[in-house]
Amino acid sequence: MESGRRNHGDAAIVAIAVSAIALVVVAGVLTGYVIGHNNGHTATPASTGSGSTSVSTGGGSTGGSTTGTSNVSAQVAFGAHAFVQFACAQCHGEQGAGGVSPDVPALQGLAQSLTVKQLTQIIEHGAGVSSNPTKPFMPIWHGIVSKHQISALVAYMKAGFPAVDGATSLTVPTGQGGAVAGLILYQRYGCINCHGPNGLGGVPNPQSPDTVVPPLSGKDFRAQFNTPQKIADVIRSGSVIGKAPIVSMPHWATILSDQQIAELIAYIDNLS
């Protein structure tokens, strides 16, 4: 929930976004709203072989696709786990299969049509229609995702999104209360990467007015977001929609359901 003035993004980001969207249309990889707000899709784990340069991964059913047994490099495996860690799967679908939002492309076909340089640029500098607060957009990951992780993410995409043991999104438990569900959602959707464990903040965002990603607890946060509705509004709309290298929070309006947003707020209400 970064503070700061909203912008329309610079021409470079818009150009990248338009290029990516055009490629999606040509490749025919945009999918309809299929998965929506399903919390429980995970892959079937399989055994992982040893070795410093390759990892043997068993196939499993993930996001409606089945991947056979394959050997992947340690870099590709690292990229698969980063894809989950940074919640790429929550917008682009498990293993990049899409189906989460009509505004977010599947990546399985698109990644093959983009160069390593283009993919790296988009991950670091973002893409999408950032001026429209009702549409999701690719956030700016500059300074949050390391260059090694970006290289691994690109390697994973270029390898065709193979199934990697353990690289699956957390399953949100039911019947344990809103705060518990919110805690898992906080990790599943990557909030923890920017706002820190327990919403303590402190993640650097040098070009923002505060120079850090704001915490989700404490007097300043409570003074600005003093009602559940205000918290819900900024989750839905995102913030600091500007040009790199300002880290930005994406729009979650078409990704998260009202119930999931309420559960996140229940968790935030339990933070110090």
Rosetta blueprint (number, residue, H / E / L):
1 M L
2 E L
3 S L
4 G L
5 R L
6 R L
7 N L
8 H L
9 G L
10 D L
11 A H
12 A H
13 I H
14 V H
15 A H
16 I H
17 A H
18 V H
19 S H
20 A H
21 I H
22 A H
23 L H
24 V H
25 V H
26 V H
27 A H
28 G L
29 V L
30 L L
31 T L
32 G L
33 Y L
34 V L
35 I L
36 G L
37 H L
38 N L
39 N L
40 G L
41 H L
42 T L
43 A L
44 T L
45 P L
46 A L
47 S L
48 T L
49 G L
50 S L
51 G L
52 S L
53 T L
54 S E
55 V E
56 S E
57 T E
58 G L
59 G L
60 G L
61 S E
62 T E
63 G L
64 G L
65 S E
66 T E
67 T L
68 G L
69 T L
70 S E
71 N E
72 V E
73 S E
74 A H
75 Q H
76 V H
77 A H
78 F H
79 G H
80 A H
81 H H
82 A H
83 F H
84 V H
85 Q H
86 F L
87 A L
88 C H
89 A H
90 Q H
91 C H
92 H H
93 G L
94 E H
95 Q H
96 G H
97 A L
98 G L
99 G L
100 V L
101 S L
102 P L
103 D L
104 V L
105 P L
106 A L
107 L L
108 Q L
109 G L
110 L H
111 A H
112 Q H
113 S H
114 L L
115 T L
116 V H
117 K H
118 Q H
119 L H
120 T H
121 Q H
122 I H
123 I H
124 E H
125 H H
126 G L
127 A E
128 G L
129 V L
130 S L
131 S L
132 N L
133 P L
134 T L
135 K L
136 P L
137 F L
138 M E
139 P L
140 I L
141 W L
142 H L
143 G L
144 I L
145 V L
146 S L
147 K H
148 H H
149 Q H
150 I H
151 S H
152 A H
153 L H
154 V H
155 A H
156 Y H
157 M H
158 K H
159 A L
160 G L
161 F L
162 P L
163 A L
164 V L
165 D L
166 G L
167 A L
168 T L
169 S L
170 L L
171 T L
172 V L
173 P L
174 T L
175 G L
176 Q L
177 G L
178 G H
179 A H
180 V H
181 A H
182 G H
183 L H
184 I H
185 L H
186 Y H
187 Q H
188 R H
189 Y L
190 G L
191 C H
192 I H
193 N H
194 C H
195 H H
196 G L
197 P H
198 N H
199 G H
200 L L
201 G L
202 G L
203 V L
204 P E
205 N L
206 P L
207 Q L
208 S L
209 P L
210 D L
211 T L
212 V E
213 V L
214 P L
215 P L
216 L L
217 S L
218 G L
219 K H
220 D H
221 F H
222 R H
223 A H
224 Q H
225 F L
226 N L
227 T L
228 P H
229 Q H
230 K H
231 I H
232 A H
233 D H
234 V H
235 I H
236 R H
237 S H
238 G L
239 S E
240 V L
241 I L
242 G L
243 K L
244 A L
245 P L
246 I L
247 V L
248 S L
249 M E
250 P L
251 H L
252 W L
253 A L
254 T L
255 I L
256 L L
257 S L
258 D H
259 Q H
260 Q H
261 I H
262 A H
263 E H
264 L H
265 I H
266 A H
267 Y H
268 I H
269 D L
270 N L
271 L L
272 S L
